[in-house]
Amino acid sequence: MTTDRTAAPEGAGPFETAGAGTAPSRGGPPWRAIAGAIGVLLIVAIVAAALLMTRGETGTGTAPSGSAVASPSLSGDPSTSVTPHPTQSPTGSASAEPSGSTPPGPIGRWAAAATFGSEGWAEEVRDLTYAAGHFIAIGYREPDGGRGQVGPPTDEPLIWISTDGASWSRLELGAEFDGAHLASVVALPDGSAAIYGAISADDFSSATGGAWTSSNASDWTSVAIDQPEPTVLGRVADGGRGLLTLVRSNSQDGHQLWHSTDGLTWTSVRTIPDEDGTRRLNVVDYAAGPEGFVVTGYRSPLGGGVDGATAFVLASADGDEWFEADPLLTPSPYHQRVAPVNGDWIVAASAVDPAVTTWFSANGLDWEPRGQLEIPIPESEFEEASATLGTLVSTGERVMASGAGVICCHGPWWAAGVWSSFDGGTWERLGFPDGTVVSAAAAHDGTIVLAGFDRARPQDEFKARAAFWVGVGD
């Protein structure tokens, strides 16, 4: 393993430096759609990052006072669930109320922990977990001139590890990762770590699935997985009740939800067809929490866009038995992002305006509107830009969200603020600089780590660096 160390990361505004810094870095779009993703529908993400975050601007509702993030565990014991997840038909409107304006948790600031980068490359962190005694992050780098472009894959896999979330090192990868495009890293029930992705030497059309495990976060072994059919696993969600992924089925039109209890043996638990005869089904997002799983999407008229679309939400307590929410009790169908928070669920849905509507559910089935988050639209020198939600990342007791300004097709785009909420109705803009993207969060023993990349601005896009931040208690 080689460790790149440099001075603390650059940035705007007051920082605290936590632990040793590391080599500067950059970012680029993740291993692009492994099942033939040649499209460039770039909805840029940003969700939580750097520096002092005691408070900032607020969205709709009363701004929280005091701490901003709790120190939860991302996995939970199913036997201690308080709010029931779907085990029967929907029962009406959700009854849970917002928690008020007092945010839970002791963390009030974020310290920049490390950045990584190489001259001529853009780097990004794709996913993050705690397993095998370490915080483990996976990502990629690609030549800055080919960032996000259509064509043969040019990205290279990257893995970073840390024992405390503050000091990070980048692993020197062996031949087992040749041609790999890494998608997810998760903790397995036995405490070891697993990485999932694709292996492709030339192009994604010939990609095969890949999986690697490690008991110490440094030495990785390629492993075979038992799956219903040979295909590449998509993003893997882990919330304490097993693992969930969405795959494109090779044997039939549509997608399948696969569930696993050990990360190595997978079962197909639900098929989502491409269409139901009159409407096309589009899965937008899926998430795992300590009480189950939620999948969001929408049905649109065949041959049409989102006009006339209706949302659908699927929920499961165990990953095997699934229920669909009453269409009258579902969020709006536009650009949904879903995440668990405090044992409940939040969906943030946006279209092509700066208003992001948030929805709340205590069980994944019965939904109610909770509030709105106004995302500023950054100025564009090319054409009018639209603003939408980039990503929604859960730290357990809070969600971290950020908006993105986007103009047609690939770039330029702008990170447009990092926001935090503990109930989906009260949002606080944090003191992170624009241009910061947070794509993942992980927690262990009271330490919360965020990861992503910085310099997500037109003038800096090809200089993006992989970045890490750690929560600092009051």
C-alpha positions in Angstrom: 0.0 0.0 0.0 1.3 3.5 -0.8 0.3 6.6 1.2 0.1 10.0 -0.5 0.4 12.7 2.0 0.4 16.5 1.4 -0.7 19.5 3.2 -4.3 20.0 4.3 -6.8 20.6 1.5 -7.4 23.9 0.0 -10.8 25.6 0.2 -12.9 28.6 0.9 -13.9 29.6 4.3 -12.7 28.6 7.8 -11.6 25.0 7.9 -10.5 22.7 10.6 -7.9 20.1 9.7 -8.5 16.7 11.1 -5.6 14.3 11.2 -3.1 14.0 8.5 -3.9 15.3 5.1 -3.2 13.5 1.9 -2.3 13.9 -1.8 -4.6 16.2 -3.7 -7.1 14.7 -6.1 -9.8 15.1 -8.5 -13.1 13.5 -9.7 -14.9 12.2 -12.6 -18.1 10.5 -13.3 -18.3 7.0 -11.9 -18.1 3.8 -13.9 -20.6 4.9 -16.3 -23.8 2.8 -16.7 -22.5 -0.7 -16.7 -25.4 -2.0 -18.7 -24.8 0.0 -21.8 -24.8 3.5 -20.4 -23.8 5.7 -23.2 -26.3 8.3 -22.4 -25.3 11.5 -20.9 -28.1 12.6 -18.7 -25.9 14.3 -16.2 -27.6 15.1 -13.0 -24.8 16.2 -10.8 -24.7 15.3 -7.3 -23.6 17.0 -4.2 -24.3 16.3 -0.8 -22.1 17.3 2.1 -18.6 18.3 2.4 -16.0 20.3 4.1 -15.4 22.9 6.7 -17.0 24.6 9.5 -20.7 23.9 9.7 -22.4 25.5 12.6 -25.2 27.0 10.6 -26.1 28.9 7.5 -29.0 29.8 5.4 -32.2 27.9 5.9 -34.8 26.5 3.6 -38.5 26.3 4.2 -39.2 26.0 7.9 -37.4 27.1 11.0 -33.7 26.8 11.0 -32.3 24.3 13.5 -30.2 25.7 16.2 -27.2 24.0 17.7 -25.6 20.8 16.4 -26.0 19.6 12.9 -25.3 15.9 12.8 -25.8 13.0 15.1 -23.4 10.2 15.7 -25.5 7.2 14.8 -24.7 3.7 13.6 -25.7 3.1 10.0 -26.8 -0.4 10.7 -29.5 -1.3 13.1 -30.8 -4.4 15.0 -34.1 -5.4 13.3 -35.4 -6.8 16.5 -35.4 -3.3 18.1 -37.4 -1.5 15.4 -40.0 0.9 16.7 -41.7 2.0 13.5 -43.1 -1.0 11.6 -42.0 -1.4 8.0 -44.4 -2.7 5.4 -45.9 -6.1 6.4 -49.4 -5.4 5.2 -51.4 -3.1 3.0 -51.1 0.7 3.4 -53.1 2.1 6.3 -53.6 5.7 5.4 -51.7 8.9 5.9 -48.5 8.9 7.8 -49.0 10.1 11.4 -45.5 10.9 12.4 -44.9 14.6 12.9 -41.6 16.6 12.4 -39.3 16.5 15.4 -39.5 20.3 15.8 -36.6 22.7 15.4 -34.1 21.0 17.7 -31.7 18.8 15.8 -30.3 15.7 17.4 -26.7 14.9 17.9 -23.4 16.3 19.1 -21.6 17.1 15.9 -21.6 20.8 14.9 -18.6 21.1 12.6 -16.9 19.2 9.7 -13.2 19.1 9.4 -11.5 18.5 6.0 -9.6 15.3 6.4 -7.9 14.6 3.1 -7.9 15.1 -0.6 -6.3 13.0 -3.3 -5.4 13.8 -6.9 -2.9 13.5 -9.7 -1.8 15.9 -12.4 -3.9 15.4 -15.5 -6.5 13.2 -13.8 -9.9 13.8 -12.2 -10.8 11.7 -9.1 -14.0 10.9 -7.3 -15.1 8.9 -4.3 -18.0 6.6 -5.3 -19.0 4.8 -2.1 -17.9 4.5 1.5 -18.5 2.1 4.4 -17.0 0.9 7.7 -15.8 -2.8 7.6 -12.8 -4.9 8.3 -11.7 -2.5 11.0 -11.5 0.5 8.6 -13.4 3.1 6.9 -13.1 2.0 3.2 -13.8 4.2 0.2 -13.9 3.2 -3.5 -13.8 5.4 -6.5 -12.0 6.1 -9.7 -9.9 8.5 -11.7 -10.0 9.3 -15.4 -8.0 11.6 -17.7 -9.3 15.1 -17.3 -9.7 15.5 -21.0 -12.0 12.5 -21.2 -14.1 13.3 -18.2 -17.7 12.1 -18.7 -17.3 11.5 -22.4 -18.9 8.7 -24.4 -16.5 6.0 -25.6 -14.3 3.2 -24.3 -13.8 3.3 -20.6 -10.8 5.2 -19.5 -11.3 5.3 -15.7 -9.1 3.4 -13.3 -10.2 2.0 -9.9 -9.2 3.6 -6.6 -9.5 2.4 -3.0 -8.7 4.5 0.1 -8.7 3.3 3.7 -8.6 4.9 7.2 -8.7 3.6 10.8 -10.1 6.8 12.3 -11.7 8.8 9.4 -9.2 11.6 9.7 -6.0 10.1 8.2 -6.4 8.4 4.8 -4.1 6.4 2.5 -4.6 5.2 -1.0 -4.0 1.5 -1.7 -1.8 0.3 -4.5 -4.1 -2.2 -6.3 -3.0 -5.6 -7.6 -3.8 -7.4 -10.8 -7.1 -8.6 -9.3 -8.5 -5.1 -10.1 -7.2 -4.9 -13.7 -10.1 -3.6 -15.9 -12.3 -3.1 -12.9 -14.9 -0.4 -12.5 -15.9 -0.2 -8.9 -19.5 0.5 -7.9 -20.2 -0.3 -4.2 -18.4 -1.2 -1.0 -20.4 -2.7 1.9 -19.8 -4.4 5.2 -20.7 -8.1 5.3 -22.3 -9.8 8.3 -19.1 -11.4 9.4 -17.4 -8.0 9.6 -15.4 -8.3 6.4 -15.8 -6.0 3.4 -17.0 -6.6 -0.1 -16.7 -4.5 -3.2 -18.9 -5.0 -6.3 -18.4 -3.7 -9.8 -17.7 -4.7 -13.4 -14.7 -5.9 -15.3 -14.2 -4.8 -18.8 -11.0 -4.4 -20.8 -12.5 -2.6 -23.9 -16.1 -1.4 -23.5 -19.0 -1.8 -21.1 -21.0 -4.0 -23.6 -18.6 -6.8 -22.8 -18.5 -6.2 -19.1 -18.8 -9.1 -16.6 -19.6 -8.9 -12.9 -16.8 -8.6 -10.4 -16.7 -9.0 -6.6 -13.8 -8.8 -4.1 -13.6 -9.3 -0.4 -11.2 -8.5 2.4 -10.9 -9.1 6.1 -8.3 -6.4 6.7 -9.2 -3.7 4.1 -5.7 -4.0 2.6 -5.6 -7.4 0.9 -8.4 -8.1 -1.5 -9.4 -11.4 -3.1 -11.6 -11.8 -6.2 -14.6 -14.0 -5.3 -17.4 -15.7 -7.3 -21.0 -14.9 -6.3 -24.0 -17.0 -6.6 -26.6 -15.0 -8.6 -29.8 -15.8 -10.5 -28.3 -15.0 -13.9 -24.9 -13.8 -15.2 -25.1 -10.0 -15.2 -23.4 -7.1 -13.5 -24.7 -6.0 -10.1 -25.7 -2.4 -9.9 -25.3 -0.2 -6.9 -25.6 -2.2 -3.7 -27.6 -0.7 -0.7 -26.9 -1.9 2.8 -28.9 -0.9 5.8 -28.7 -3.7 8.3 -31.3 -6.1 6.9 -29.3 -7.5 4.1 -28.2 -6.1 0.8 -30.3 -4.9 -2.1 -29.3 -4.2 -5.7 -31.1 -3.4 -9.0 -29.9 -5.3 -12.1 -30.9 -5.3 -15.7 -32.2 -8.7 -16.5 -30.6 -10.6 -19.4 -33.5 -13.1 -19.6 -36.4 -10.7 -19.8 -37.3 -7.1 -20.5 -37.0 -5.0 -17.4 -35.1 -4.9 -14.1 -34.9 -7.1 -11.1 -34.4 -6.4 -7.4 -32.0 -8.8 -5.9 -31.6 -9.4 -2.2 -28.8 -11.1 -0.2 -28.2 -11.8 3.4 -24.5 -12.5 3.1 -23.4 -10.6 0.1 -22.3 -13.7 -1.8 -25.6 -15.5 -2.6 -28.3 -13.4 -4.3 -32.0 -14.0 -4.9 -34.3 -12.3 -7.3 -37.2 -10.9 -5.2 -39.1 -8.6 -7.5 -39.2 -8.0 -11.3 -39.9 -4.5 -12.5 -40.9 -4.7 -16.2 -40.1 -2.0 -18.7 -43.8 -1.4 -19.2 -47.2 -2.5 -18.0 -49.0 -2.2 -21.4 -49.9 1.4 -21.2 -47.1 3.0 -19.2 -43.3 2.7 -19.0 -41.9 1.9 -15.6 -38.8 3.9 -14.5 -36.9 3.1 -11.3 -35.2 6.3 -10.0 -33.6 5.4 -6.7 -33.5 2.8 -3.9 -32.2 2.7 -0.3 -31.7 0.4 2.6 -32.2 1.4 6.3 -32.3 -0.4 9.6 -35.9 -1.3 9.2 -36.1 -2.3 5.5 -35.9 -1.1 1.9 -37.6 1.5 -0.2 -37.6 1.8 -4.1 -38.9 4.9 -5.8 -39.8 5.4 -9.5 -42.5 6.6 -11.9 -44.8 5.4 -14.6 -44.8 7.5 -17.7 -47.0 7.3 -20.9 -45.4 5.1 -23.6 -43.5 7.3 -26.0 -43.8 10.3 -23.7 -41.8 12.1 -21.0 -42.6 12.9 -17.5 -45.8 14.8 -18.5 -48.6 12.8 -17.0 -46.3 10.6 -15.0 -47.3 9.1 -11.7 -45.0 8.0 -8.9 -44.7 4.5 -7.5 -43.0 3.4 -4.3 -42.2 -0.2 -3.3 -41.3 -1.1 0.3 -40.1 -4.2 2.1 -39.2 -5.0 5.7 -37.1 -8.1 4.9 -36.1 -7.6 1.3 -38.1 -10.7 0.2 -41.8 -9.6 0.4 -42.6 -6.3 -1.3 -45.6 -4.0 -1.2 -46.6 -1.1 -3.4 -47.8 2.2 -1.8 -51.2 3.6 -2.6 -50.7 6.0 -5.6 -52.6 8.7 -3.7 -50.0 8.6 -0.9 -46.8 8.8 -2.9 -44.3 11.6 -3.6 -44.2 13.6 -6.8 -42.7 11.6 -9.6 -39.8 13.8 -10.6 -36.1 13.1 -9.9 -36.8 11.3 -6.6 -34.0 10.6 -4.1 -34.8 8.4 -1.1 -32.9 7.9 2.2 -33.5 6.6 5.7 -33.4 9.0 8.6 -34.1 8.2 12.3 -35.8 4.9 11.4 -38.1 6.7 9.0 -37.8 7.6 5.3 -37.4 10.9 3.3 -37.9 11.4 -0.4 -36.8 14.6 -2.1 -38.3 15.1 -5.5 -37.5 17.8 -8.0 -38.2 18.8 -11.6 -36.7 21.6 -13.5 -37.2 24.4 -11.1 -35.3 25.3 -7.8 -38.1 23.9 -5.6 -37.4 20.5 -4.2 -40.4 18.9 -2.4 -39.6 16.6 0.5 -41.9 13.8 1.6 -41.9 11.8 4.8 -43.0 8.2 5.7 -42.8 6.2 8.9 -43.2 2.9 7.1 -42.2 3.4 3.4 -45.8 3.1 2.3 -47.8 6.0 3.6 -46.3 9.3 2.5 -47.0 13.0 3.3 -45.5 16.2 2.0 -43.1 17.6 4.5 -41.7 20.8 3.1 -39.7 22.5 0.3 -36.1 23.2 -0.2 -35.2 26.1 -2.4 -32.0 25.5 -4.4 -30.3 28.6 -5.9 -29.9 28.4 -9.6 -26.3 29.4 -10.5 -25.6 31.8 -13.3 -24.7 30.3 -16.6 -22.8 32.0 -19.4 -24.1 29.4 -21.9 -27.9 29.2 -21.4 -30.4 29.2 -18.6 -29.5 26.5 -16.1 -32.0 24.4 -14.1 -31.4 23.4 -10.5 -32.3 20.0 -9.1 -31.2 17.8 -6.2 -28.0 16.0 -6.8 -27.7 13.4 -4.1 -29.3 12.6 -0.7 -27.0 10.8 1.7 -28.0 9.5 5.2 -25.8 9.8 8.2 -28.4 7.9 10.3 -30.1 10.7 12.2 -29.7 13.3 9.4 -29.8 13.5 5.6 -27.3 15.6 3.7 -28.5 17.1 0.4 -27.1 19.4 -2.2 -28.4 20.9 -5.4 -26.8 21.0 -8.8 -27.1 23.5 -11.6 -27.3 21.7 -14.9 -27.5 22.7 -18.6 -28.2 20.3 -21.4 -26.3 17.1 -21.7 -22.7 16.9 -20.3 -21.5 19.9 -18.2 -20.9 22.5 -17.4 -22.6 22.1 -14.0 -22.3 23.7 -10.6 -22.6 22.4 -7.1 -25.1 24.8 -5.6 -25.1 24.4 -1.8 -25.0 21.7 0.8 -28.0 21.3 3.0 -28.9 19.2 6.1 -32.2 18.0 7.6 -33.2 15.7 10.5 -36.9 15.6 9.6 -37.3 16.5 5.9 -39.2 19.7 6.8 -36.5 21.9 8.3 -33.4 22.4 6.2 -30.2 24.2 7.0 -27.6 25.3 4.5 -24.2 24.4 5.8 -21.0 26.4 5.5 -19.4 24.2 2.8 -18.2 26.1 -0.3 -20.0 25.7 -3.6 -18.2 23.2 -5.8 -18.2 20.5 -3.1 -20.0 17.2 -3.8 -20.6 14.5 -1.1 -21.6 11.1 -2.5 -21.4 8.9 0.5 -21.4 8.7 4.3 -20.4 6.2 6.9 -20.4 6.0 10.7 -18.6 3.9 13.3 -18.4 4.3 17.1 -19.5 7.9 17.1 -17.3 9.0 14.1 -19.1 10.1 11.0 -17.2 10.5 7.7 -18.4 12.1 4.5 -16.7 11.5 1.1 -17.0 12.8 -2.4 -15.0 15.4 -4.4 -14.4 19.1 -4.7 -14.0 21.7 -7.5 -17.3 20.8 -9.1 -17.4 24.1 -11.0 -17.0 24.8 -14.7 -13.6 26.4 -14.3 -12.3 23.6 -12.1 -14.3 20.5 -13.3 -11.2 18.8 -14.8 -9.2 19.4 -11.6 -11.6 17.7 -9.2 -10.1 15.9 -6.3 -11.4 13.0 -4.2 -12.1 14.4 -0.7 -13.0 13.3 2.8 -14.5 15.1 5.8 -14.9 14.0 9.4 -17.4 15.2 12.0 -16.0 17.3 14.9 -18.0 17.3 18.1 -18.9 20.5 19.9 
